[in-house]
Amino acid sequence: MSDSAGGTGAGRTFGEGTRAVRAGLPEPVKHEPTLPGPVFAAHFHLPGDPTGGYAYGRDENPTWTHLERAIGELEAPGTDGAETLVFASGMAAISSVLFSQLRAGDTVVLPSDGYQVLPLVRQQLEAYGIEVRTAPTGADAQLGVLDGAKLLWIETPSNPGLDVCDVRRLADAAHARGALVAVDNTLATPLGQRPLELGADFSVASGTKQLTGHGDTLLGYVVGRDAEAMASVRRWRKIVGAIPGPMEAWLAHRSIATLQLRVERQNAGALAVAEALRDWPEDLGVRYPGLMSDPSYKIASEQMHRYGCVVSFTLPTRARADRFLDALRLVDDATSFGGVRSTAERRGRWGGDAVPEGFIRLSVGAEDSDDLVADVLRALAESAP
């Protein structure tokens, strides 16, 4: 669906495709490229007092600046005071919020069905004397464990189960209890959902996935609207040095220009694949928030602009799942999601997700939908006992 909120110029409100193409670009200068190349610099000329501008490569870089401006224009269009910081990976971005905002004795609420590295994060938080509570994403279950929390961490849609929660409801409840709210927006992307507009304090994501979309860049980011909280995040980045390389930042910015085109095509393909899986003679337990029959559809349709490129389903056994993956021709057996080339994997192989052995996470790329559907259905038929 189209969305034209935010992104103004000369009194005109621009659509998201226009914003994506032009996000973060500097003012035009004659004979200069429209998107300046990456700046490879560990230090900059700095005579006199070290005030303003660029001083040292761990603190600031002009290539980051353009990318941060671009992401901010998509995540928080028209929002005064929102700040964006980029990181070396999605986990660096996640860690920056958790470890900059929490202290020994604090309590944090995490999703019990979120990204499979979160259990490792929980161990580290608890080692620092931070209490960790968990609850599932679906049915807004995190509401039940909010009392006394300093930070609520939301992942919606959840990865890999694709449950959705009511961000505004949870944010309002958390703020009423004095807690900050962070939303992992990786799967939705800023063209699918804008957490700050739904009441969150932070929108956090792995730019490795659909934001950049080519499977060739590790990146993360945090967007926040509270200056003090973001100053802590920035300080954490400086201390840890979890910074992206200039080439990665430039590639990410370059890729954002096609985000709207990719998202449109991949979301349409995901819906087509989900519908075909739903109609398969076997009950595959298909999950996709864009299916009207999906348990998450109602709330997803109220807070999301698009439903994402990931579809999940479950085959009866591990052996069947492995045969299915081997039979695919247009879908690579690989981890991660959001790329222009479709991927799928049996998530149970990692051991960190509470999913059945035959659970498949399928990321729909930019191939023709008819070709993908045919490939998936053929692989299902060939892998049947």
C-alpha positions as CSV (number, residue, x, y, z in Angstrom):
1,M,0.0,0.0,0.0
2,S,1.1,3.5,-0.6
3,D,2.2,5.8,2.3
4,S,3.1,9.5,1.9
5,A,3.6,10.5,5.6
6,G,6.5,12.8,6.2
7,G,9.4,13.8,3.9
8,T,8.6,17.3,2.9
9,G,10.3,19.8,0.6
10,A,9.1,23.2,-0.7
11,G,5.8,22.6,1.0
12,R,5.2,19.2,-0.7
13,T,4.8,15.9,1.0
14,F,6.6,13.1,-0.9
15,G,5.8,9.5,-1.2
16,E,8.0,6.8,0.3
17,G,9.5,5.8,-3.1
18,T,10.7,9.4,-3.6
19,R,12.0,9.5,0.0
20,A,13.9,6.2,-0.4
21,V,15.6,7.3,-3.6
22,R,16.6,10.7,-2.3
23,A,17.1,9.9,1.4
24,G,20.2,11.4,3.0
25,L,21.6,12.9,-0.1
26,P,23.6,16.1,0.4
27,E,22.9,19.4,-1.4
28,P,24.0,19.1,-5.0
29,V,27.4,20.5,-5.9
30,K,28.5,21.0,-9.5
31,H,30.8,18.3,-10.7
32,E,30.3,16.3,-7.5
33,P,28.6,12.8,-7.4
34,T,25.0,12.8,-6.2
35,L,26.0,10.3,-3.6
36,P,29.6,11.0,-2.4
37,G,31.9,8.0,-2.3
38,P,33.0,6.4,1.0
39,V,35.4,8.4,3.2
40,F,38.3,6.2,4.3
41,A,39.8,8.2,7.2
42,A,41.0,7.3,10.6
43,H,41.6,10.9,11.4
44,F,40.9,14.4,9.9
45,H,42.8,17.7,9.9
46,L,42.1,19.2,13.3
47,P,44.1,22.4,14.1
48,G,43.2,24.2,17.3
49,D,40.5,23.2,19.7
50,P,38.7,19.9,18.8
51,T,35.2,21.3,18.4
52,G,32.6,20.5,15.8
53,G,33.0,18.6,12.5
54,Y,34.9,15.4,12.1
55,A,37.9,14.6,14.4
56,Y,38.5,10.8,14.7
57,G,37.1,7.8,12.8
58,R,35.7,6.0,15.7
59,D,33.4,9.0,16.6
60,E,32.1,10.3,13.3
61,N,32.5,9.7,9.5
62,P,30.9,11.7,6.7
63,T,29.7,8.5,5.0
64,W,27.9,7.5,8.2
65,T,26.3,10.9,8.4
66,H,24.7,10.6,5.0
67,L,23.4,7.1,5.9
68,E,22.2,8.0,9.3
69,R,20.2,10.9,7.7
70,A,18.8,8.6,5.1
71,I,17.6,6.0,7.7
72,G,16.1,8.7,9.9
73,E,14.1,10.1,7.0
74,L,12.5,6.7,6.5
75,E,12.1,5.6,10.2
76,A,11.0,9.0,11.5
77,P,9.8,11.2,8.7
78,G,8.8,14.6,9.9
79,T,9.8,13.8,13.5
80,D,11.7,16.7,15.1
81,G,14.6,15.6,17.4
82,A,14.9,12.0,16.2
83,E,18.5,10.8,16.0
84,T,20.0,7.9,14.1
85,L,23.2,6.0,14.8
86,V,24.6,3.2,12.7
87,F,26.6,0.2,13.9
88,A,28.7,-2.6,12.6
89,S,25.8,-5.2,12.9
90,G,22.3,-5.6,14.1
91,M,23.5,-7.2,17.3
92,A,25.8,-4.3,17.9
93,A,22.8,-2.0,17.6
94,I,20.7,-4.2,19.9
95,S,23.5,-4.4,22.5
96,S,24.0,-0.7,22.4
97,V,20.4,0.0,23.6
98,L,20.4,-2.8,26.2
99,F,23.8,-2.2,27.7
100,S,23.6,1.6,27.6
101,Q,20.2,1.9,29.3
102,L,20.4,-0.9,31.9
103,R,22.3,-1.1,35.2
104,A,22.7,-3.7,37.9
105,G,19.4,-4.1,39.7
106,D,17.3,-3.0,36.7
107,T,14.7,-5.2,35.1
108,V,14.3,-5.8,31.4
109,V,11.4,-7.6,29.5
110,L,12.5,-9.5,26.4
111,P,10.4,-11.6,24.0
112,S,10.7,-15.3,24.7
113,D,10.2,-16.0,21.0
114,G,12.5,-13.4,19.5
115,Y,15.8,-13.6,17.6
116,Q,17.8,-16.7,18.5
117,V,20.8,-14.7,19.9
118,L,18.6,-13.1,22.6
119,P,19.2,-16.1,25.0
120,L,22.9,-15.3,24.9
121,V,22.1,-11.7,25.5
122,R,20.1,-12.7,28.5
123,Q,23.0,-14.6,30.0
124,Q,25.2,-11.6,29.7
125,L,22.6,-9.2,31.2
126,E,22.0,-11.6,34.2
127,A,25.8,-11.8,34.7
128,Y,25.7,-8.0,35.1
129,G,23.0,-8.2,37.8
130,I,20.1,-7.3,35.6
131,E,16.8,-9.2,36.0
132,V,15.5,-10.5,32.7
133,R,11.8,-11.5,32.3
134,T,10.4,-13.0,29.1
135,A,7.0,-13.5,27.6
136,P,5.8,-14.4,24.1
137,T,5.1,-11.8,21.5
138,G,1.6,-12.9,20.6
139,A,-1.5,-11.7,22.5
140,D,0.5,-8.9,24.0
141,A,1.7,-11.3,26.7
142,Q,4.6,-9.0,27.7
143,L,2.0,-6.8,29.4
144,G,1.8,-9.4,32.2
145,V,5.5,-9.0,33.3
146,L,6.0,-5.2,32.9
147,D,5.7,-4.0,36.5
148,G,9.0,-2.6,37.8
149,A,10.8,-2.9,34.4
150,K,13.2,-0.3,33.2
151,L,13.1,-1.4,29.5
152,L,10.6,-3.3,27.4
153,W,12.1,-5.0,24.3
154,I,9.5,-5.8,21.6
155,E,10.1,-7.8,18.4
156,T,7.2,-7.6,16.0
157,P,6.8,-9.5,13.8
158,S,8.8,-12.0,15.8
159,N,11.5,-13.9,14.2
160,P,11.0,-16.7,13.1
161,G,7.4,-17.3,14.4
162,L,5.9,-14.1,12.8
163,D,3.7,-13.3,15.8
164,V,2.6,-9.6,16.1
165,C,1.9,-7.5,19.1
166,D,0.2,-4.2,19.6
167,V,3.1,-1.8,19.8
168,R,1.0,1.3,20.9
169,R,-0.8,-0.7,23.6
170,L,2.5,-2.1,25.0
171,A,4.3,1.3,24.7
172,D,1.5,3.1,26.6
173,A,1.5,0.5,29.3
174,A,5.3,0.6,29.6
175,H,5.5,4.3,29.8
176,A,2.8,4.4,32.4
177,R,5.1,2.3,34.5
178,G,8.1,4.4,33.8
179,A,9.8,2.0,31.3
180,L,11.5,2.8,28.0
181,V,10.4,0.9,24.9
182,A,12.6,-0.5,22.1
183,V,11.2,-2.2,19.0
184,D,13.2,-4.5,16.8
185,N,12.0,-3.4,13.4
186,T,14.2,-5.6,11.3
187,L,11.6,-7.8,9.7
188,A,9.1,-5.0,9.0
189,T,11.6,-2.4,7.7
190,P,10.7,1.3,8.0
191,L,8.5,1.0,4.9
192,G,6.5,-1.7,6.7
193,Q,6.3,-0.2,10.2
194,R,7.5,2.9,12.0
195,P,7.8,2.2,15.8
196,L,8.5,5.7,16.9
197,E,5.1,6.8,15.5
198,L,3.5,3.9,17.5
199,G,5.0,5.3,20.7
200,A,8.4,3.5,21.0
201,D,11.4,5.3,22.3
202,F,13.8,3.3,20.1
203,S,13.5,1.6,16.7
204,V,16.4,-0.9,16.3
205,A,17.2,-3.0,13.3
206,S,19.7,-5.1,11.5
207,G,20.3,-3.3,8.2
208,T,22.0,-6.6,7.0
209,K,18.5,-7.8,6.1
210,Q,15.9,-6.2,3.8
211,L,17.0,-2.6,4.4
212,T,20.1,-3.2,2.3
213,G,18.8,-6.3,0.6
214,H,21.7,-7.8,-1.2
215,G,23.3,-10.1,1.3
216,D,26.7,-8.3,1.1
217,T,26.7,-5.9,4.1
218,L,26.6,-6.3,7.9
219,L,25.0,-3.2,9.5
220,G,22.8,-2.2,12.3
221,Y,21.1,1.0,13.5
222,V,19.2,2.7,16.3
223,V,16.8,5.6,15.9
224,G,15.6,7.3,19.0
225,R,13.8,10.5,20.0
226,D,15.1,11.0,23.5
227,A,18.3,13.1,23.4
228,E,19.6,11.8,26.8
229,A,18.9,8.2,26.0
230,M,20.6,8.5,22.6
231,A,23.6,10.2,24.1
232,S,24.1,7.0,26.1
233,V,23.8,4.9,23.0
234,R,26.3,7.1,21.2
235,R,28.7,6.8,24.2
236,W,28.4,3.1,24.2
237,R,29.3,3.0,20.5
238,K,32.3,5.1,21.2
239,I,33.5,2.9,24.1
240,V,33.0,-0.4,22.4
241,G,34.0,0.8,18.9
242,A,31.0,-1.1,17.3
243,I,31.2,1.1,14.1
244,P,30.5,0.2,10.5
245,G,33.3,0.5,7.9
246,P,32.8,3.4,5.4
247,M,32.4,1.0,2.5
248,E,29.6,-0.9,4.3
249,A,27.9,2.4,5.1
250,W,28.2,3.6,1.5
251,L,26.8,0.3,0.2
252,A,23.9,0.5,2.6
253,H,23.0,4.0,1.5
254,R,23.3,3.0,-2.2
255,S,21.0,0.1,-1.6
256,I,18.3,2.1,0.2
257,A,17.5,3.9,-3.0
258,T,15.8,0.7,-4.3
259,L,14.2,-0.3,-0.9
260,Q,10.7,0.7,-1.9
261,L,10.9,-1.2,-5.2
262,R,12.3,-4.3,-3.5
263,V,9.8,-4.2,-0.6
264,E,6.9,-3.9,-3.0
265,R,8.0,-6.9,-5.1
266,Q,9.1,-9.1,-2.2
267,N,6.0,-8.5,-0.2
268,A,3.8,-9.4,-3.1
269,G,5.8,-12.5,-3.7
270,A,5.6,-13.5,0.0
271,L,1.8,-13.2,0.0
272,A,1.6,-15.3,-3.2
273,V,3.8,-18.0,-1.6
274,A,1.9,-17.9,1.6
275,E,-1.4,-18.3,-0.2
276,A,-0.1,-21.3,-2.2
277,L,1.3,-22.9,1.0
278,R,-2.0,-22.3,2.8
279,D,-3.9,-24.1,0.0
280,W,-1.6,-27.1,-0.1
281,P,-3.4,-30.3,0.7
282,E,-1.3,-30.9,3.9
283,D,-1.8,-28.6,6.9
284,L,1.6,-26.8,7.0
285,G,0.8,-24.3,9.8
286,V,1.6,-21.4,7.5
287,R,2.3,-18.1,9.2
288,Y,2.3,-14.8,7.4
289,P,0.9,-11.6,8.9
290,G,-0.6,-10.6,5.5
291,L,-2.9,-13.6,5.3
292,M,-6.4,-12.7,6.4
293,S,-6.6,-16.1,8.1
294,D,-3.4,-15.5,10.1
295,P,-3.8,-14.9,13.9
296,S,-1.7,-11.7,13.6
297,Y,-3.6,-10.2,10.6
298,K,-5.9,-8.0,12.6
299,I,-3.3,-6.1,14.6
300,A,-0.7,-6.2,11.8
301,S,-3.2,-4.6,9.4
302,E,-3.8,-1.8,11.9
303,Q,-0.1,-0.9,12.6
304,M,1.9,-2.1,9.6
305,H,2.0,-0.6,6.1
306,R,3.4,-3.9,4.7
307,Y,3.7,-7.4,6.1
308,G,7.3,-8.4,5.3
309,C,9.0,-10.8,3.0
310,V,9.2,-13.8,5.4
311,V,6.8,-16.8,5.4
312,S,7.1,-19.7,7.9
313,F,5.6,-23.2,7.8
314,T,6.3,-26.6,9.3
315,L,6.8,-29.9,7.6
316,P,6.1,-33.1,9.6
317,T,9.7,-34.2,10.1
318,R,13.3,-33.0,9.9
319,A,14.0,-35.5,7.0
320,R,11.0,-34.1,5.0
321,A,12.3,-30.6,5.6
322,D,15.8,-31.5,4.4
323,R,14.3,-33.2,1.3
324,F,12.2,-30.1,0.6
325,L,15.2,-27.7,0.9
326,D,17.3,-30.0,-1.3
327,A,14.6,-30.0,-4.0
328,L,14.3,-26.2,-4.3
329,R,15.9,-24.7,-7.4
330,L,15.2,-21.0,-7.1
331,V,15.6,-20.7,-3.3
332,D,19.0,-20.9,-1.6
333,D,19.5,-22.9,1.6
334,A,21.0,-20.1,3.6
335,T,20.4,-18.2,6.8
336,S,19.4,-14.5,7.1
337,F,16.5,-13.0,5.2
338,G,15.4,-10.0,3.2
339,G,17.7,-10.4,0.2
340,V,16.8,-10.1,-3.5
341,R,17.5,-13.8,-3.9
342,S,15.1,-16.1,-2.0
343,T,16.5,-18.2,0.8
344,A,15.1,-20.8,3.2
345,E,16.3,-22.8,6.0
346,R,15.3,-25.3,8.7
347,R,15.6,-23.1,11.7
348,G,16.0,-25.9,14.2
349,R,19.5,-26.6,12.9
350,W,20.8,-23.7,15.0
351,G,19.3,-24.9,18.3
352,G,18.3,-21.4,19.5
353,D,14.7,-21.2,18.4
354,A,11.8,-23.1,20.1
355,V,10.5,-24.5,16.8
356,P,9.7,-28.0,15.6
357,E,12.4,-29.9,13.7
358,G,10.6,-29.4,10.4
359,F,10.0,-25.7,10.8
360,I,11.0,-23.7,7.7
361,R,11.7,-20.0,7.5
362,L,11.4,-18.8,3.9
363,S,12.5,-15.4,2.8
364,V,11.0,-14.3,-0.5
365,G,13.3,-12.5,-2.9
366,A,12.7,-10.5,-6.0
367,E,12.2,-13.4,-8.4
368,D,8.9,-13.6,-10.3
369,S,6.1,-14.8,-8.0
370,D,4.8,-17.4,-10.4
371,D,8.3,-19.0,-10.7
372,L,8.8,-19.0,-6.9
373,V,5.4,-20.5,-6.2
374,A,6.0,-23.2,-8.8
375,D,9.4,-24.0,-7.4
376,V,8.0,-24.3,-3.8
377,L,5.1,-26.4,-4.8
378,R,7.3,-28.7,-6.9
379,A,9.7,-29.1,-4.0
380,L,6.8,-30.0,-1.7
381,A,5.6,-32.6,-4.1
382,E,9.0,-34.1,-4.7
383,S,9.9,-34.2,-1.0
384,A,6.6,-36.0,0.0
385,P,7.0,-39.6,1.3
